Amino acid sequence: MSAPFWEPGTAYGPGDVVQFEGHRYKIIIPHTSQSDWAPTVTPNLWGKLSDEDRGEWGGYQEHHQQPANYKPDSEFAISHRLDHPPAPEGQQVDIPQEERQKHWYDLDDHRKKELEVGGGLLAGLAAAAGGYYLYKHHEKSEEDKKADAWSLQNWLHEAEARLNEYKRLGPRSPAQWILNRGKDIPSNSIVVGPEHDWILYICRAYIDGTIQVGKASNVFEKGAVIGYDGKEVQLDTYEILVGDMNGLQWVDSSGHLNVESLGLRPVEGGRGKDGELLYIAEAPHNGAVHPGIASTKLDGAVIPYGGKQVHVQNYRVLCYNY
């Protein structure tokens, strides 16, 4: 009996075995596949089976192979190690919405263990294996790694909920964040402006316990570029801002943002390490206008550009017309 070929967009569950590039793989963590989650590049999700015939599907190699270009624990990549065993078949753990708002360190030890053993934390680790960005993951303690996976998982859960609501109900505001992957930019994405021969759009993503605003374009390596810790980070999974500029406008500002002086309600972009609100800014630099962040703590807007973050004193903030 032959195993089915691996395909993106397929829900794989406990015990599933697939064929990919002439080899067989057995699932480690149940998930719905994506185009960039092939078995050869997601060793946390799939274990390679022996090519010898051992029973119906062949024997599972406990120490499954890594792809040739696999580099664990590089500074700007996610750790691909699975630090905890997968949940027993059929075991699940419910995570109430109010619990998702809590930090990992605010959960008691008993609940943490339930989430680890019952699979509630593995979703975050699986997301990491699929190409999300965990900042300096390899330098952190095991507990900090769990906190990273927990926060990433909860952001992704909320982003997927926003996308599903948008698909179900359509536009409900002049500006809405929807989950996006890769270089396909939605037609109603809000434009910041041209840079050379391409257009820059507004995006945001989870990084190191924060939600940072950056730029998206179909010319970027992965689709999105976010600035963090003085550097640019390339991302293929992010939220993009869609909407209608008839209900929005850019308002001039400079230096530390004074929200009340804007005269209009600014569109929230993300949040910093200490929970500070980050607003959507656009700022001129090197012959173009670039999206970035502004806040009450930053002296000017901060934009990702040329592999680093650039501070611009005078900028504009995206606001609702009402």
C-alpha positions as CSV (number, residue, x, y, z in Angstrom):
1,M,0.0,0.0,0.0
2,S,1.5,3.4,-1.1
3,A,1.5,6.4,1.1
4,P,-0.2,9.5,-0.4
5,F,1.9,12.3,-1.7
6,W,2.4,15.3,0.6
7,E,0.3,18.3,-0.5
8,P,0.0,21.9,0.9
9,G,-3.4,23.0,2.3
10,T,-4.0,19.5,3.8
11,A,-4.9,18.7,7.4
12,Y,-2.6,16.0,8.7
13,G,-3.3,14.1,11.9
14,P,-1.8,11.6,14.2
15,G,-0.3,8.6,12.4
16,D,-0.3,10.1,8.9
17,V,2.4,9.1,6.5
18,V,3.2,10.9,3.2
19,Q,5.5,10.6,0.3
20,F,7.7,13.5,-0.7
21,E,10.7,13.6,-3.2
22,G,10.9,9.9,-3.2
23,H,10.9,9.3,0.5
24,R,8.3,8.7,3.2
25,Y,7.6,10.8,6.2
26,K,5.6,10.2,9.3
27,I,3.9,13.1,11.1
28,I,5.2,14.3,14.4
29,I,3.0,17.3,15.1
30,P,-0.6,17.4,13.7
31,H,-1.1,20.5,11.5
32,T,-2.5,21.9,8.3
33,S,0.3,22.1,5.7
34,Q,1.4,25.2,3.9
35,S,3.4,25.5,0.7
36,D,6.6,26.3,2.6
37,W,6.1,23.5,5.2
38,A,7.4,20.6,3.1
39,P,8.7,17.6,5.1
40,T,12.3,18.2,4.1
41,V,12.4,21.7,5.7
42,T,10.1,21.1,8.7
43,P,11.8,18.3,10.7
44,N,9.8,19.3,13.8
45,L,6.6,18.3,11.9
46,W,7.7,15.2,9.9
47,G,10.1,12.4,10.7
48,K,11.7,10.6,7.8
49,L,11.0,6.9,7.5
50,S,13.5,4.2,6.5
51,D,13.5,3.4,2.8
52,E,13.5,-0.3,3.7
53,D,10.2,-2.1,3.9
54,R,9.2,-2.5,7.5
55,G,5.5,-3.3,7.9
56,E,2.9,-1.3,6.0
57,W,4.7,2.0,5.9
58,G,8.3,1.2,6.7
59,G,10.4,1.9,9.8
60,Y,10.6,5.3,11.5
61,Q,14.1,6.7,11.9
62,E,14.2,8.1,15.4
63,H,17.0,10.5,14.5
64,H,15.4,11.9,11.4
65,Q,17.6,13.6,8.8
66,Q,17.9,17.3,8.4
67,P,18.0,19.0,4.9
68,A,21.5,19.7,3.6
69,N,21.1,23.5,4.1
70,Y,19.7,23.2,7.6
71,K,21.5,25.5,10.1
72,P,20.1,25.1,13.6
73,D,20.1,28.1,15.9
74,S,21.4,30.8,13.5
75,E,20.8,34.3,15.0
76,F,18.1,35.3,12.5
77,A,16.3,31.9,12.2
78,I,14.2,29.8,14.4
79,S,15.4,26.8,16.4
80,H,14.2,23.7,14.5
81,R,14.7,21.4,17.5
82,L,11.7,19.8,19.1
83,D,12.4,20.2,22.8
84,H,9.3,18.3,23.9
85,P,7.7,15.1,22.7
86,P,4.4,15.4,20.7
87,A,1.1,15.1,22.5
88,P,-0.3,11.5,22.8
89,E,-2.6,10.6,20.0
90,G,-6.0,12.2,20.4
91,Q,-5.0,14.3,23.4
92,Q,-6.0,17.9,23.2
93,V,-6.0,20.9,25.5
94,D,-8.4,23.8,25.4
95,I,-7.0,27.3,25.7
96,P,-9.7,29.9,26.6
97,Q,-9.4,33.3,25.0
98,E,-8.7,35.1,28.3
99,E,-5.8,32.8,29.0
100,R,-4.3,33.7,25.6
101,Q,-4.0,37.2,26.9
102,K,-1.7,36.1,29.7
103,H,2.1,36.0,29.5
104,W,3.6,32.5,29.8
105,Y,5.2,33.5,33.2
106,D,1.8,34.4,34.6
107,L,0.6,30.8,34.2
108,D,1.1,28.4,37.2
109,D,3.4,25.4,36.8
110,H,0.6,22.9,36.7
111,R,-1.1,24.8,33.8
112,K,2.3,25.1,31.9
113,K,2.7,21.3,32.2
114,E,-0.8,20.8,30.9
115,L,-0.1,22.9,27.9
116,E,3.3,21.2,27.2
117,V,2.0,17.6,27.6
118,G,-1.4,18.3,26.1
119,G,-0.2,19.9,22.9
120,G,-1.1,23.5,23.6
121,L,2.5,24.6,23.4
122,L,3.4,22.4,20.5
123,A,1.3,24.5,18.1
124,G,3.7,27.4,18.7
125,L,6.8,25.2,18.2
126,A,5.2,23.8,15.0
127,A,4.6,27.4,13.8
128,A,8.3,28.1,14.4
129,A,9.3,25.0,12.4
130,G,7.1,26.4,9.6
131,G,9.1,29.5,9.0
132,Y,8.0,32.1,11.6
133,Y,10.5,34.3,13.3
134,L,11.7,33.8,16.8
135,Y,14.4,36.3,17.7
136,K,17.7,34.9,19.0
137,H,15.7,31.8,20.1
138,H,18.9,29.8,20.5
139,E,20.3,32.2,23.1
140,K,17.4,31.9,25.4
141,S,16.7,29.6,28.4
142,E,14.3,26.7,27.9
143,E,11.6,28.6,29.8
144,D,12.1,31.7,27.6
145,K,11.8,29.5,24.5
146,K,8.5,28.2,25.8
147,A,7.4,31.8,26.4
148,D,8.4,32.7,22.9
149,A,6.4,29.8,21.4
150,W,3.4,30.7,23.6
151,S,3.4,34.3,22.5
152,L,3.9,33.5,18.8
153,Q,1.1,30.9,18.9
154,N,-1.3,33.4,20.5
155,W,-0.5,36.2,18.0
156,L,-1.0,33.7,15.1
157,H,-4.3,32.5,16.6
158,E,-5.6,36.1,16.9
159,A,-4.3,37.0,13.3
160,E,-6.1,34.0,11.9
161,A,-9.3,35.0,13.7
162,R,-9.1,38.5,12.2
163,L,-8.6,37.0,8.8
164,N,-11.5,34.6,9.1
165,E,-13.8,37.4,10.4
166,Y,-12.8,39.6,7.4
167,K,-13.5,36.7,5.0
168,R,-16.9,36.1,6.6
169,L,-18.1,39.7,7.1
170,G,-16.1,41.7,4.7
171,P,-14.6,45.2,5.4
172,R,-15.9,46.7,8.7
173,S,-13.5,49.6,9.1
174,P,-11.4,51.9,6.9
175,A,-8.3,50.0,8.2
176,Q,-8.1,46.3,9.1
177,W,-5.2,43.9,9.6
178,I,-5.4,40.5,7.8
179,L,-3.0,37.6,7.9
180,N,-0.9,37.3,4.7
181,R,1.9,35.0,3.5
182,G,4.5,35.5,0.8
183,K,4.6,38.0,-2.0
184,D,0.9,38.0,-3.1
185,I,-0.3,41.5,-1.9
186,P,-4.1,41.9,-1.5
187,S,-5.6,44.4,-4.0
188,N,-7.0,46.6,-1.3
189,S,-3.8,46.9,0.7
190,I,-3.1,50.5,1.8
191,V,-0.3,52.0,-0.2
192,V,2.4,54.2,1.3
193,G,4.1,55.0,-2.0
194,P,6.5,53.9,-4.7
195,E,10.1,53.1,-4.1
196,H,11.9,52.9,-7.5
197,D,9.7,50.6,-9.6
198,W,7.8,48.9,-6.8
199,I,5.1,49.9,-4.3
200,L,5.4,49.8,-0.5
201,Y,2.5,48.6,1.7
202,I,2.1,48.5,5.5
203,C,2.6,45.3,7.4
204,R,3.3,44.0,10.9
205,A,4.4,40.8,12.6
206,Y,5.3,39.2,15.9
207,I,9.0,39.5,16.9
208,D,10.5,38.8,20.4
209,G,7.3,39.5,22.4
210,T,6.4,42.6,20.3
211,I,4.3,43.4,17.3
212,Q,6.3,45.6,14.9
213,V,5.2,47.5,11.9
214,G,7.2,47.4,8.6
215,K,6.8,47.3,4.8
216,A,5.6,44.7,2.4
217,S,6.1,44.4,-1.4
218,N,6.2,41.7,-4.0
219,V,9.8,42.5,-4.7
220,F,11.1,41.6,-1.2
221,E,12.7,38.2,-0.7
222,K,9.9,36.9,1.5
223,G,7.2,39.5,1.1
224,A,7.7,41.6,4.2
225,V,10.5,43.5,6.0
226,I,10.3,44.5,9.6
227,G,12.7,46.5,11.6
228,Y,13.8,45.3,15.1
229,D,16.8,45.8,17.4
230,G,18.5,48.1,14.8
231,K,18.2,45.6,11.9
232,E,15.9,44.5,9.1
233,V,14.2,41.2,9.3
234,Q,12.7,39.4,6.3
235,L,9.4,37.6,6.9
236,D,7.0,35.5,4.9
237,T,4.2,35.4,7.4
238,Y,2.7,38.7,8.5
239,E,-0.4,40.9,8.7
240,I,-1.0,43.4,6.0
241,L,-3.2,46.6,6.4
242,V,-6.1,46.7,4.0
243,G,-8.9,49.2,3.8
244,D,-10.0,52.5,2.2
245,M,-8.1,55.7,2.3
246,N,-11.4,57.6,2.0
247,G,-11.8,56.9,5.7
248,L,-8.2,57.7,6.6
249,Q,-5.6,60.4,6.4
250,W,-2.0,61.0,7.2
251,V,-1.4,63.7,9.8
252,D,1.9,65.6,10.3
253,S,4.0,65.0,13.4
254,S,7.6,65.2,14.6
255,G,9.7,64.0,17.5
256,H,8.0,62.2,20.3
257,L,4.4,61.5,19.3
258,N,1.7,63.5,21.0
259,V,-1.4,61.6,20.2
260,E,-3.8,64.3,21.4
261,S,-2.2,66.9,19.2
262,L,-3.0,64.8,16.1
263,G,-6.7,65.9,16.4
264,L,-7.8,62.5,15.1
265,R,-7.6,58.9,16.3
266,P,-4.5,57.2,15.1
267,V,-4.6,53.6,13.7
268,E,-2.9,51.2,16.1
269,G,0.0,49.3,14.6
270,G,1.5,47.2,17.3
271,R,3.1,47.1,20.7
272,G,6.6,47.3,22.2
273,K,8.3,45.3,24.8
274,D,6.8,47.1,27.7
275,G,3.3,47.2,26.2
276,E,3.7,50.7,24.6
277,L,1.4,51.3,21.7
278,L,3.2,51.6,18.3
279,Y,1.4,53.7,15.7
280,I,1.7,53.6,11.9
281,A,4.0,56.2,10.5
282,E,5.3,57.1,7.1
283,A,8.6,59.0,6.7
284,P,10.7,60.3,3.8
285,H,14.1,58.8,3.3
286,N,16.5,58.6,0.4
287,G,14.0,59.7,-2.3
288,A,11.0,57.7,-1.2
289,V,8.4,57.4,1.6
290,H,8.6,54.4,3.9
291,P,6.3,52.9,6.5
292,G,7.4,52.4,10.1
293,I,6.5,53.2,13.7
294,A,6.0,56.2,15.9
295,S,5.2,56.3,19.6
296,T,5.3,58.6,22.7
297,K,8.7,57.1,23.6
298,L,10.5,57.3,20.2
299,D,12.1,60.6,19.2
300,G,10.8,60.6,15.6
301,A,9.6,57.7,13.4
302,V,11.6,54.5,12.9
303,I,11.7,52.8,9.5
304,P,13.4,49.7,8.2
305,Y,15.8,50.6,5.4
306,G,19.0,49.3,4.0
307,G,19.4,46.4,6.4
308,K,18.9,48.6,9.5
309,Q,16.5,50.9,11.3
310,V,16.6,54.6,10.5
311,H,15.2,57.4,12.7
312,V,13.4,60.3,10.9
313,Q,12.5,63.4,12.8
314,N,9.5,64.5,10.7
315,Y,6.9,62.0,9.7
316,R,3.1,61.5,9.3
317,V,0.8,59.2,11.3
318,L,-2.1,57.3,9.8
319,C,-5.4,58.3,11.4
320,Y,-9.1,57.7,11.0
321,N,-11.1,60.6,9.6
322,Y,-13.6,60.4,12.5
